Amino acid sequence: MAASESPVELFGLRVAHVGVNESTREEAERTADAFCALLGVPRGEEPFPVSAFSGSLVEVMGNGGRGERGHIGLHVDDVDAAVAWYEARGERFDESSRRLDPAGSGRTYLIYFEREVAGFAIHLTVAD
């Protein structure tokens, strides 16, 4: 039986959130509030000082963000395994974007692909 070639099956890949770019923290907060009202969700946890979240669905970056049109965050069960799988298929990652687990496990919890797709930066992040 052939091994799966689907990152959805291999790594539990799913959309984590859509990222929207704004220029300032104040604009990010206003935009996040607008998405909260539209989507019927509360403001989400804001683990990064440059981001405002609308639930867990939309991350509004207040520093211009990545990607010409914003970014798409993809959850996977194991970022390092997914990175190795994608690299074996020719994808490249922006190593300067790699963030390690703050709990000290040494595992990657976030990394951006080098290329954008349709103006969107794309990153992998560990599933909660």
Backbone torsions as a table, in degrees:
resi	resn	phi	psi	omega
1	MET	NA	134.0	-178.6
2	ALA	-74.2	142.5	176.0
3	ALA	-69.0	150.0	179.9
4	SER	-63.6	144.4	173.4
5	GLU	-112.7	18.1	-178.5
6	SER	-105.6	116.8	177.5
7	PRO	-63.8	-21.8	175.3
8	VAL	-64.0	-45.6	179.4
9	GLU	-74.6	-41.3	-174.8
10	LEU	-71.6	-39.3	-170.8
11	PHE	-124.7	6.7	-177.7
12	GLY	66.3	29.0	-176.4
13	LEU	-59.4	132.5	176.0
14	ARG	-156.2	160.9	179.4
15	VAL	-69.6	127.9	177.6
16	ALA	-90.3	-48.8	-179.2
17	HIS	-168.9	166.3	172.3
18	VAL	-105.8	137.0	179.3
19	GLY	-104.2	135.0	179.5
20	VAL	-118.0	138.2	-179.1
21	ASN	-98.1	131.0	169.7
22	GLU	-129.0	164.8	-175.2
23	SER	-86.6	-29.3	-176.4
24	THR	-132.1	162.4	177.2
25	ARG	-60.8	-39.5	180.0
26	GLU	-62.6	-44.3	176.5
27	GLU	-62.8	-39.7	179.7
28	ALA	-61.9	-42.5	-179.9
29	GLU	-65.9	-42.1	177.6
30	ARG	-62.7	-43.2	180.0
31	THR	-66.7	-42.2	177.6
32	ALA	-61.3	-41.7	177.9
33	ASP	-62.5	-38.7	178.6
34	ALA	-64.9	-41.7	176.6
35	PHE	-66.3	-37.0	176.9
36	CYS	-58.7	-46.0	-180.0
37	ALA	-65.1	-41.8	-179.0
38	LEU	-66.8	-40.7	-174.4
39	LEU	-94.1	-9.6	-179.1
40	GLY	68.8	36.8	179.7
41	VAL	-123.0	154.0	176.2
42	PRO	-79.4	166.6	172.5
43	ARG	-60.7	138.0	-178.3
44	GLY	-89.1	175.5	174.4
45	GLU	-59.7	143.4	-178.1
46	GLU	-122.8	80.0	-176.4
47	PRO	-73.0	-12.6	-178.1
48	PHE	-120.4	133.1	-176.4
49	PRO	-64.9	-15.7	-179.0
50	VAL	-95.1	-3.2	-174.2
51	SER	-115.6	147.8	168.8
52	ALA	-126.6	131.0	-176.5
53	PHE	-107.0	143.6	170.1
54	SER	-104.5	98.4	-170.3
55	GLY	57.0	-135.2	173.3
56	SER	-111.2	7.4	-172.5
57	LEU	-86.4	-35.2	-175.3
58	VAL	-131.4	130.1	173.5
59	GLU	-110.6	120.2	179.0
60	VAL	-104.0	117.1	-178.6
61	MET	-85.9	131.0	-179.2
62	GLY	-98.7	14.2	-179.0
63	ASN	-124.7	22.8	-177.2
64	GLY	90.7	-26.6	174.7
65	GLY	62.7	-175.2	177.6
66	ARG	-102.5	156.4	176.9
67	GLY	82.6	138.4	179.3
68	GLU	-57.1	-40.0	-177.7
69	ARG	-110.2	1.5	-177.4
70	GLY	123.6	-158.5	-179.9
71	HIS	-142.6	164.0	175.5
72	ILE	-124.0	124.0	176.6
73	GLY	-94.8	131.7	178.4
74	LEU	-116.7	124.6	174.9
75	HIS	-81.2	140.2	169.6
76	VAL	-137.0	160.1	-179.5
77	ASP	-74.1	-28.5	-177.2
78	ASP	-146.5	101.7	-176.6
79	VAL	-61.4	-46.2	-176.9
80	ASP	-61.6	-41.4	177.8
81	ALA	-65.9	-40.4	179.0
82	ALA	-65.7	-41.3	177.9
83	VAL	-59.7	-46.9	-180.0
84	ALA	-60.4	-41.7	-180.0
85	TRP	-63.5	-47.3	179.5
86	TYR	-65.6	-41.4	179.4
87	GLU	-62.1	-37.1	177.6
88	ALA	-63.4	-18.1	179.5
89	ARG	-105.7	12.9	172.7
90	GLY	95.8	-2.4	177.4
91	GLU	-75.4	150.9	177.8
92	ARG	-122.3	153.5	-177.2
93	PHE	-121.4	150.8	176.2
94	ASP	-83.7	96.9	-175.8
95	GLU	-60.7	-26.0	179.4
96	SER	-68.7	-16.1	-179.8
97	SER	-91.7	-8.6	-176.5
98	ARG	-62.1	128.2	176.1
99	ARG	-121.9	131.7	-179.5
100	LEU	-93.5	155.3	179.0
101	ASP	-53.0	120.7	-178.6
102	PRO	-65.8	-15.2	177.9
103	ALA	-77.1	-6.6	174.1
104	GLY	91.2	16.7	-179.8
105	SER	-73.0	-17.6	-176.2
106	GLY	83.5	-2.9	179.8
107	ARG	-83.9	149.5	176.5
108	THR	-76.0	135.5	173.9
109	TYR	-112.9	-10.6	176.8
110	LEU	-158.9	138.7	172.8
111	ILE	-159.0	141.1	178.0
112	TYR	-93.6	143.9	167.6
113	PHE	-66.3	153.1	176.6
114	GLU	-67.0	-42.0	-173.8
115	ARG	-91.7	152.8	171.8
116	GLU	-97.0	156.2	175.2
117	VAL	-122.0	119.0	-179.6
118	ALA	52.7	36.9	178.3
119	GLY	84.2	2.6	-179.9
120	PHE	-105.8	127.1	168.0
121	ALA	-72.0	150.6	-179.1
122	ILE	-131.2	132.7	176.3
123	HIS	-128.1	153.9	171.4
124	LEU	-99.1	143.0	175.4
125	THR	-143.2	153.0	-178.1
126	VAL	-72.0	139.8	178.3
127	ALA	-69.0	146.1	178.7
128	ASP	-71.7	NA	NA
